[in-house]
């Protein structure tokens, strides 16, 4: 299915275009994992990738060494000093902002990618997390998928475009940031607050929110992230005077809390579809069969069909998460001694809210669901509301044309992330963000933040070449 079906374009037109755009087709040697078969820029991408993986950019180490290494490469490639900004809140946590000047015919486009990674301990891995290793068709190392592969990709393509003498009709800005994985108050939010002029743009491409699904070696779906769910947590607590466990009373904080949690577990927030989630479910209804297909079609026709929504939730947690705000108990603690009645019992309810929902509404709903004045519900953390980025022809047309010519038959679909990225800060600031990456992976083997993180060798080189064509098309 084509995204442009929803912006008054047709897939048939795209197929016709492919006949006349052979020169945009990306080719890749099946043996490109071997250094002797790499093109000049694939080798450069690999070298930069290796350098980044072997620089520890966890929060305690900071991203400044990686920023300095990349800035040095850009200077060597001929980028003027004034177009390379290495800035941050402290010497350890710097961000790199690079600008390629265009004719100014169109407003700038921004690309973002974070350099920091989550912690990885060698004792937990079967290989050294901070040594770049190529093995069995994969690159191993912390950050290979999240997301130093794309940082290497973007820097490689900036250098390539400069060496080719390419002069775009708009400024190209690349911001490689620190702090996305948590820890320091830095990254995109810091740049927006202190140096918005450096990254202000008509829209942003965020590879951290994109990518594709690879199943049995086939490129199945390429996702475009247009929105993110909003993170919020709430504490649900019951209190009692307690007493000796040998003389129990009917009032027990643990039992009271348990009753309230069961009511929360049994509650489903209303189904609310937006542009992105409607497209997702429409595509799903074409792919699924049986009762699930029937229920998806029912929800598309009537979001208030609670019976269909309930069956979908029982069958597919992911479809359920696309349809509504979700809340789930994730932590609990109670009591103070084995031989004492509990004086308190509390649990954390973690919610992922739809982009147009808000913490006050969810808090009010949870209080109504608990329906017990003896149980308090308080918000312990809530992110801000970040609006949906509406699909733009300027982005979707070149994306789909290049994707289909590169991977014939691939499905290009918008997606709402159930997690979060730095894109939310830009959306809040009024800059539309689209999560787009040409790097594919197996959805059943996701290792980001986990043990033995890895990126397919072939998929890495394909992604680098894809982004080169996509940047030029934009």
C-alpha positions in Angstrom: 0.0 0.0 0.0 1.3 3.5 -0.8 1.2 6.4 1.7 0.3 8.7 -1.2 -3.1 6.9 -1.4 -3.8 9.2 1.5 -2.4 12.4 -0.1 -4.2 11.9 -3.4 -1.4 10.1 -5.3 -1.5 6.6 -6.7 0.9 3.6 -6.6 0.3 3.2 -10.3 2.0 6.5 -11.0 5.0 5.4 -8.9 5.3 2.2 -10.9 5.3 4.3 -14.1 8.0 6.6 -12.7 10.3 3.7 -11.9 10.7 3.0 -15.6 12.2 6.4 -16.1 14.3 6.6 -12.9 16.7 3.8 -13.3 19.5 6.2 -12.5 18.2 6.4 -8.9 18.3 2.7 -8.3 20.7 1.7 -5.6 22.8 -1.3 -6.2 24.7 -3.4 -3.7 27.1 -6.3 -4.0 25.9 -9.3 -2.1 29.5 -9.7 -0.9 29.9 -6.2 0.3 30.8 -7.3 3.7 34.3 -8.0 2.4 36.5 -4.9 2.3 37.8 -5.6 -1.3 34.3 -5.2 -2.7 33.3 -1.9 -1.0 32.9 1.3 -2.9 34.9 4.3 -1.7 32.0 5.7 0.4 31.0 2.3 1.8 34.5 2.0 3.1 34.3 5.5 4.5 31.0 4.7 6.2 32.5 1.5 7.7 35.6 3.3 9.0 33.4 6.0 10.6 31.1 3.4 12.0 34.0 1.5 13.5 35.4 4.7 15.0 32.1 5.6 16.7 31.5 2.1 18.1 34.9 2.1 19.7 34.3 5.4 21.5 32.4 4.8 24.7 29.6 7.4 24.7 27.6 6.3 27.7 26.4 9.2 29.9 29.3 8.9 32.3 31.8 9.1 29.5 30.0 11.7 27.4 29.8 12.2 23.6 32.5 14.9 23.3 35.2 12.5 22.0 32.9 11.2 19.3 31.9 14.8 18.4 35.6 15.8 18.1 36.4 12.7 15.9 33.6 13.5 13.5 34.4 17.2 13.4 38.0 16.4 12.5 36.8 14.2 9.6 34.5 17.0 8.3 37.4 19.6 8.5 39.6 17.2 6.6 36.9 16.9 4.0 36.9 20.7 3.5 34.0 21.9 5.6 34.6 25.5 6.8 35.1 25.9 10.6 32.1 28.2 10.8 29.8 25.5 9.5 30.9 23.0 12.2 29.6 23.7 15.7 30.7 21.6 18.7 28.6 22.9 21.6 26.9 21.6 24.7 26.1 22.3 28.4 29.5 21.1 29.6 32.9 19.9 28.2 31.9 16.3 28.5 28.5 16.4 26.8 28.8 18.2 23.4 26.6 18.1 20.3 27.8 18.5 16.8 25.8 20.7 14.3 26.9 20.8 10.7 25.4 22.9 7.9 25.6 22.5 4.2 24.6 25.8 2.5 22.2 25.7 -0.3 20.7 28.3 -2.7 18.0 29.2 -0.3 15.3 28.4 -2.8 13.6 26.3 -0.1 13.8 26.5 3.7 16.3 24.2 5.5 15.8 20.5 6.3 17.2 19.1 9.6 18.5 15.6 10.2 19.1 14.5 13.8 20.8 11.5 15.3 22.1 10.9 18.8 25.6 9.7 19.6 25.1 8.6 23.2 24.4 5.0 24.0 23.0 3.0 27.0 25.5 1.3 29.3 26.9 -2.1 28.3 29.0 -4.3 30.5 31.4 -6.8 28.9 30.4 -9.4 31.5 26.9 -9.4 30.0 27.9 -9.8 26.4 29.6 -12.6 24.5 31.7 -10.1 22.6 33.3 -6.8 23.7 30.5 -4.1 23.4 33.0 -1.4 22.6 35.0 -3.2 20.0 33.7 -3.1 16.4 33.3 -6.7 15.2 32.2 -8.0 11.9 31.1 -11.6 12.1 28.7 -13.9 10.2 27.2 -11.0 8.2 26.7 -8.6 11.2 28.5 -5.7 12.8 28.5 -6.1 16.6 28.9 -3.4 19.2 27.0 -1.1 21.5 25.2 1.5 19.3 25.2 -0.5 16.1 21.4 -0.2 15.8 20.8 2.6 18.3 22.0 4.5 16.5 25.6 5.1 15.5 25.0 3.4 12.2 23.0 6.4 11.2 25.4 8.9 12.6 28.1 7.2 10.4 25.6 7.3 7.5 24.9 11.0 7.8 28.5 12.1 8.1 29.6 9.9 5.2 26.9 11.4 3.0 27.8 14.9 3.9 31.4 14.3 2.9 30.3 12.5 -0.3 28.0 15.4 -1.3 30.8 17.9 -0.7 33.3 16.0 -2.6 30.9 15.6 -5.5 30.4 19.4 -5.5 26.6 19.0 -4.9 24.8 22.3 -4.3 21.3 21.8 -2.9 18.4 24.2 -3.2 18.1 24.3 0.6 20.4 24.2 3.6 21.0 20.8 5.0 21.6 20.7 8.7 22.8 17.6 10.6 22.7 17.6 14.4 24.4 14.7 16.1 23.5 15.0 19.8 24.2 13.8 23.3 21.7 12.9 26.1 18.9 11.2 24.2 19.3 8.0 26.2 18.9 9.9 29.5 21.2 11.2 32.1 22.3 14.7 31.0 20.0 17.6 30.1 21.3 18.0 26.6 20.7 17.1 23.0 17.9 18.4 20.8 16.1 20.1 23.7 19.2 21.9 24.8 19.9 23.1 21.2 16.3 24.3 20.8 16.5 26.2 24.1 19.9 27.8 23.6 20.7 27.7 19.9 17.5 27.3 18.0 18.9 29.3 15.1 21.4 26.5 14.4 18.7 23.8 13.9 15.6 25.7 12.8 14.1 24.1 9.8 11.0 23.5 7.8 10.9 19.9 8.9 13.2 17.2 10.4 14.2 13.7 9.4 15.0 11.5 12.5 16.5 8.1 11.5 16.1 7.0 15.2 12.3 6.8 14.6 12.4 5.0 11.3 13.7 1.8 9.7 12.2 -1.3 8.2 11.2 -4.9 8.9 13.3 -7.7 7.3 11.6 -11.2 7.3 13.4 -14.2 5.9 15.7 -11.9 4.0 12.8 -10.0 2.4 12.3 -6.2 2.9 8.7 -6.2 4.0 7.9 -2.8 5.4 9.6 0.6 5.7 8.1 2.7 8.5 7.8 6.5 8.7 7.3 7.7 12.2 4.9 10.6 12.4 4.1 10.6 16.1 5.1 9.2 19.5 3.1 8.1 22.5 3.5 10.3 25.6 5.1 8.8 28.7 3.5 9.2 32.1 3.6 7.4 35.5 1.2 7.4 38.4 1.4 6.2 42.0 -1.6 4.3 43.3 -1.5 4.0 47.1 -3.6 2.6 49.9 -2.8 3.3 53.6 -4.0 1.9 56.9 -3.1 2.1 60.6 -1.7 -1.4 60.5 -1.3 -3.6 63.6 -0.2 -7.1 64.7 -0.6 -9.8 62.1 -2.0 -12.2 64.7 -5.2 -10.1 64.9 -6.0 -9.3 61.3 -8.8 -6.8 60.4 -10.9 -6.4 57.4 -9.0 -3.3 56.5 -5.8 -4.4 54.8 -3.9 -1.9 52.6 -2.6 -4.7 50.3 -6.0 -6.2 49.6 -7.5 -2.7 49.1 -4.7 -1.8 46.6 -5.1 -5.2 44.9 -8.8 -4.5 44.3 -8.0 -1.1 42.8 -5.4 -2.6 40.5 -7.7 -5.2 39.2 -10.2 -2.5 38.3 -7.4 -0.7 36.4 -6.4 -3.9 34.7 -10.0 -4.5 33.5 -10.4 -1.0 32.1 -9.7 -0.1 28.5 -9.3 3.5 27.4 -11.5 4.6 24.5 -10.3 3.9 20.9 -9.2 7.1 19.1 -7.7 6.9 15.7 -5.6 9.6 14.1 -4.2 9.9 10.5 -1.3 7.6 11.2 -3.0 4.9 13.2 -6.0 4.7 10.8 -3.5 4.0 8.0 -1.8 1.3 10.1 -5.1 -0.4 10.9 -6.3 -0.1 7.3 -3.2 -1.8 6.1 -3.5 -4.5 8.8 -7.1 -5.2 7.8 -5.8 -6.0 4.3 -3.2 -8.4 5.6 -5.0 -10.2 8.4 -7.7 -12.8 8.0 -10.6 -14.3 9.9 -12.0 -12.7 13.1 -9.1 -10.3 13.4 -9.7 -8.9 10.0 -13.4 -8.5 10.7 -12.7 -6.7 14.0 -10.2 -4.3 12.4 -12.7 -3.4 9.7 -15.4 -2.9 12.4 -13.1 -0.5 14.4 -12.3 1.4 11.3 -16.0 1.9 10.7 -16.9 2.5 14.3 -14.2 3.1 16.9 -16.9 2.8 19.6 -17.3 -1.0 18.8 -16.1 -2.1 22.2 -16.6 -5.9 21.5 -14.4 -5.7 18.4 -11.8 -3.5 20.3 -11.7 -6.1 23.1 -11.1 -9.0 20.8 -8.3 -7.0 19.0 -6.6 -6.3 22.3 -6.8 -10.0 23.3 -5.2 -11.0 20.0 -2.6 -8.3 19.4 -1.1 -6.0 22.1 0.6 -4.0 19.3 -2.7 -3.2 17.5 -4.2 -2.4 20.9 -1.4 0.1 21.6 -2.0 1.8 18.3 -5.7 2.3 19.1 -5.7 3.9 22.5 -3.9 5.2 25.6 -2.7 2.2 27.6 -1.9 2.0 31.3 -0.2 -1.0 33.1 1.1 -1.7 36.6 4.9 -2.0 36.5 6.1 -1.9 40.1 4.6 -2.6 43.6 5.7 -2.5 47.2 3.9 -3.0 50.5 4.2 -3.6 54.2 7.2 -3.2 56.5 7.4 -6.5 58.4 6.3 -10.1 58.0 4.5 -10.1 61.4 2.7 -6.7 60.9 -0.4 -5.6 59.1 0.6 -3.4 56.2 0.4 0.4 56.8 0.8 1.1 53.1 0.7 -0.5 49.8 1.6 1.2 46.6 2.1 0.5 42.9 3.3 2.4 39.9 1.0 2.6 36.8 2.9 3.4 33.6 0.9 4.9 30.9 1.6 5.6 27.2 -0.8 8.2 26.1 -2.0 9.0 22.6 -0.4 12.2 21.2 -3.6 14.2 21.8 -4.1 12.9 25.3 -2.8 14.5 28.5 -1.8 13.5 32.0 -4.7 15.4 33.7 -7.3 13.4 31.7 -5.6 10.1 32.4 -5.3 11.0 36.1 -9.0 11.8 36.3 -9.8 8.6 34.5 -7.7 6.4 36.8 -9.4 8.0 39.9 -12.8 7.2 38.5 -11.7 3.6 37.6 -10.3 3.0 41.1 -13.5 4.3 42.6 -12.2 4.2 46.2 -11.6 7.3 48.3 -9.2 5.2 50.5 -6.8 4.9 47.5 -4.9 7.9 46.4 -3.8 8.4 42.8 -1.0 10.9 42.0 1.0 11.7 38.9 4.7 11.1 39.5 6.0 12.0 36.0 4.4 13.2 32.8 6.1 14.2 29.5 4.6 17.0 27.5 2.2 16.7 24.6 3.8 16.5 21.2 1.5 16.8 18.2 1.2 14.4 15.3 3.3 15.4 12.2 0.9 15.3 9.2 2.2 13.5 6.1 3.8 15.8 3.5 4.1 15.1 -0.2 7.5 16.8 -0.1 8.7 13.9 2.1 6.5 11.0 1.1 6.9 11.2 -2.6 10.7 10.9 -2.8 10.7 8.4 0.1 8.3 6.0 -1.6 9.9 6.4 -5.1 13.4 5.6 -3.8 12.2 2.9 -1.4 10.3 1.0 -4.1 13.1 1.3 -6.6 15.6 0.0 -4.0 13.5 -2.8 -2.5 10.7 -3.7 -5.0 7.5 -4.7 -3.3 8.4 -3.0 0.0 5.4 -1.5 1.9 5.9 2.1 3.0 3.8 2.9 6.1 3.5 5.6 8.7 3.8 4.5 12.3 3.2 5.9 15.8 6.0 4.9 18.1 5.0 3.4 21.4 8.3 4.6 22.8 9.8 8.1 22.6 12.7 9.9 20.9 14.2 13.4 20.6 11.7 14.1 17.9 9.1 15.1 20.5 11.0 18.3 21.4 11.0 19.4 17.8 7.3 18.6 17.3 6.5 20.6 20.5 8.5 23.5 19.0 6.4 23.4 15.8 8.9 21.6 13.6 7.3 18.5 11.9 9.4 15.3 12.4 9.5 12.2 10.2 11.3 9.1 11.5 13.0 7.7 8.3 15.9 5.3 7.9 16.9 2.9 5.1 18.3 0.3 7.5 16.3 -2.9 8.0 16.3 -5.5 10.7 14.5 -8.6 11.9 11.6 -7.4 14.2 11.9 -10.7 16.1 15.6 -10.1 16.9 15.6 -6.6 18.4 18.8 -6.0 20.4 18.9 -2.3 20.9 19.8 -1.6 24.6 20.4 -5.3 25.0 23.0 -8.0 24.8 25.1 -8.4 21.6 23.6 -5.5 19.8 24.2 -5.9 16.0 23.4 -4.5 12.6 23.4 -6.5 9.4 26.4 -5.7 7.2 24.4 -5.7 3.9 21.6 -3.7 5.6 24.1 -1.1 6.8 25.5 -0.4 3.3 22.1 -0.4 1.7 20.9 2.1 4.3 23.9 4.4 3.7 23.2 4.4 -0.1 19.5 4.9 0.5 20.1 8.0 2.6 22.4 9.5 0.0 19.6 9.3 -2.6 17.0 10.5 -0.1 19.0 13.6 1.0 19.5 14.6 -2.6 15.8 14.0 -3.4 14.8 16.3 -0.5 
